[in-house]
């Protein structure tokens, strides 16, 4: 869903785009778009999105948008297609989170962040952020204030302190 007039996004018209893609061939077999008015549309974030510290428009999201807007017969965005398995895991985990099943949802989070996937794809999703200087540049341009993460970091550290002390 994208605003047609970004200046009036809260009270304006939006476009919803949808494509049906053959994942074996990577081609869009059907595509449609419709306009809707925002009246009556509940834009309240679901619990998963409300509680997420940040959401970024990365290559996967951009690829999803481009694929949804690709005309029938066109090629779907390759990087987006390569991430469908992870997207399915995130979707399942999100549903569990929405239902209040946090422990089970956390299992899905760990499944999507295994080092073999996240470390290997990070430079492609966020070029240059693998170095301290690159990460600093990304953080300074981010609309998310770094201080917002400090309470979560502190809480996580407190969770692990007893375990680390027991191991010593």
C-alpha positions as CSV (number, residue, x, y, z in Angstrom):
1,X,0.0,0.0,0.0
2,X,1.6,3.3,-1.1
3,X,0.2,6.8,-0.8
4,X,-0.6,8.4,-4.1
5,X,-0.2,11.9,-2.7
6,X,2.5,11.6,0.0
7,X,1.7,15.0,1.4
8,X,-1.8,13.9,2.2
9,X,-1.1,10.3,3.1
10,X,-3.2,10.3,6.3
11,X,-6.4,11.4,4.5
12,X,-5.6,10.7,0.9
13,X,-5.7,7.9,-1.7
14,X,-3.6,4.8,-1.6
15,X,-2.6,2.2,-4.2
16,X,-2.6,-1.5,-3.3
17,X,-0.5,-3.6,-5.7
18,X,-0.6,-7.3,-5.9
19,X,1.2,-9.8,-8.1
20,X,1.1,-13.6,-8.4
21,X,4.5,-14.9,-9.2
22,X,5.6,-18.4,-10.3
23,X,8.5,-19.0,-7.9
24,X,10.0,-21.7,-10.1
25,X,10.4,-19.4,-13.2
26,X,10.5,-16.1,-11.3
27,X,8.0,-14.5,-13.6
28,X,4.8,-12.6,-12.6
29,X,1.8,-14.5,-14.0
30,X,-0.8,-12.0,-12.9
31,X,-0.7,-8.4,-11.5
32,X,-3.4,-6.0,-10.4
33,X,-3.6,-2.6,-8.6
34,X,-6.4,-0.8,-7.0
35,X,-6.9,2.6,-5.4
36,X,-8.5,3.0,-2.0
37,X,-9.4,6.0,0.2
38,X,-8.0,6.0,3.7
39,X,-11.5,6.6,5.4
40,X,-12.3,3.4,7.2
41,X,-8.9,1.9,6.9
42,X,-7.4,1.1,10.3
43,X,-3.7,2.0,10.2
44,X,-3.1,1.1,13.8
45,X,0.0,-1.0,13.9
46,X,-0.5,-4.6,15.0
47,X,1.3,-5.6,18.2
48,X,4.3,-7.0,16.3
49,X,4.9,-3.8,14.4
50,X,4.0,-1.6,17.4
51,X,6.6,-3.4,19.5
52,X,9.4,-3.5,16.9
53,X,12.2,-1.1,17.6
54,X,12.7,-0.2,14.0
55,X,11.5,-1.3,10.6
56,X,13.6,-0.4,7.6
57,X,12.9,-0.3,3.9
58,X,15.7,-2.7,2.9
59,X,16.3,-4.5,-0.4
60,X,13.8,-7.2,0.5
61,X,11.0,-4.7,1.1
62,X,11.9,-2.7,-2.0
63,X,12.0,-5.9,-4.1
64,X,8.6,-6.9,-2.7
65,X,7.2,-3.5,-3.8
66,X,8.7,-3.7,-7.2
67,X,7.5,-7.3,-7.7
68,X,4.0,-6.3,-6.7
69,X,4.0,-3.6,-9.3
70,X,5.6,-5.7,-12.1
71,X,3.3,-6.2,-15.1
72,X,2.2,-9.8,-16.0
73,X,5.1,-11.5,-17.9
74,X,7.8,-9.5,-16.2
75,X,10.5,-10.9,-14.0
76,X,10.0,-10.7,-10.2
77,X,12.8,-9.1,-8.2
78,X,15.5,-11.8,-7.7
79,X,16.8,-10.8,-4.3
80,X,13.2,-10.6,-2.9
81,X,12.5,-14.1,-4.3
82,X,15.6,-15.5,-2.7
83,X,14.4,-14.3,0.7
84,X,10.9,-15.9,0.6
85,X,11.8,-18.7,2.9
86,X,12.9,-16.2,5.6
87,X,9.8,-14.1,4.9
88,X,7.6,-17.1,5.6
89,X,9.4,-17.7,8.9
90,X,9.0,-14.1,9.9
91,X,5.3,-14.2,9.0
92,X,4.7,-17.3,11.1
93,X,6.7,-15.8,14.0
94,X,4.7,-12.6,13.7
95,X,1.4,-14.5,13.9
96,X,2.5,-16.2,17.1
97,X,3.6,-12.9,18.6
98,X,0.3,-11.3,17.7
99,X,-1.4,-14.2,19.5
100,X,0.7,-13.6,22.6
101,X,2.8,-16.7,22.2
102,X,6.1,-14.9,22.7
103,X,8.3,-17.9,23.6
104,X,7.3,-19.8,20.4
105,X,7.6,-16.6,18.3
106,X,11.2,-16.1,19.6
107,X,12.1,-19.5,18.2
108,X,11.2,-18.2,14.7
109,X,13.3,-15.1,15.3
110,X,16.3,-17.3,16.1
111,X,15.6,-19.4,13.0
112,X,15.8,-16.2,10.8
113,X,19.0,-14.8,12.3
114,X,21.3,-17.8,12.2
115,X,24.8,-16.5,11.4
116,X,24.9,-18.3,8.0
117,X,22.0,-16.2,6.8
118,X,22.3,-12.8,8.6
119,X,26.1,-12.3,8.4
120,X,26.2,-13.4,4.8
121,X,23.4,-11.2,3.6
122,X,24.0,-8.1,5.8
123,X,26.5,-6.4,3.4
124,X,24.1,-6.9,0.5
125,X,21.1,-5.5,2.5
126,X,23.1,-2.6,4.1
127,X,26.3,-2.0,2.0
128,X,29.1,-0.7,4.1
129,X,27.6,-1.3,7.5
130,X,29.9,-4.2,8.4
131,X,32.6,-1.7,9.5
132,X,32.3,0.5,12.6
133,X,32.6,3.6,10.4
134,X,29.9,2.3,8.0
135,X,27.6,1.4,10.8
136,X,28.1,4.9,12.3
137,X,27.2,6.5,9.0
138,X,24.1,4.3,8.7
139,X,23.1,5.1,12.3
140,X,23.5,8.9,11.9
141,X,21.3,8.9,8.8
142,X,18.7,6.6,10.4
143,X,15.4,8.2,11.6
144,X,15.6,5.9,14.6
145,X,17.3,7.4,17.7
146,X,20.1,5.1,19.0
147,X,19.1,5.9,22.6
148,X,15.8,4.1,22.0
149,X,17.8,0.8,21.9
150,X,19.7,1.4,25.2
151,X,16.9,0.3,27.5
152,X,16.5,-2.9,25.5
153,X,20.2,-3.5,25.5
154,X,20.4,-2.9,29.2
155,X,17.5,-5.4,29.8
156,X,19.2,-8.0,27.6
157,X,22.5,-7.6,29.4
158,X,20.7,-8.0,32.8
159,X,19.2,-11.3,31.5
160,X,22.6,-12.7,30.7
161,X,24.6,-11.4,33.7
162,X,23.4,-14.3,36.0
163,X,24.3,-16.9,33.4
164,X,27.7,-15.4,32.8
165,X,28.4,-15.2,36.5
166,X,27.4,-18.9,36.9
167,X,29.8,-19.9,34.1
168,X,32.7,-18.1,35.7
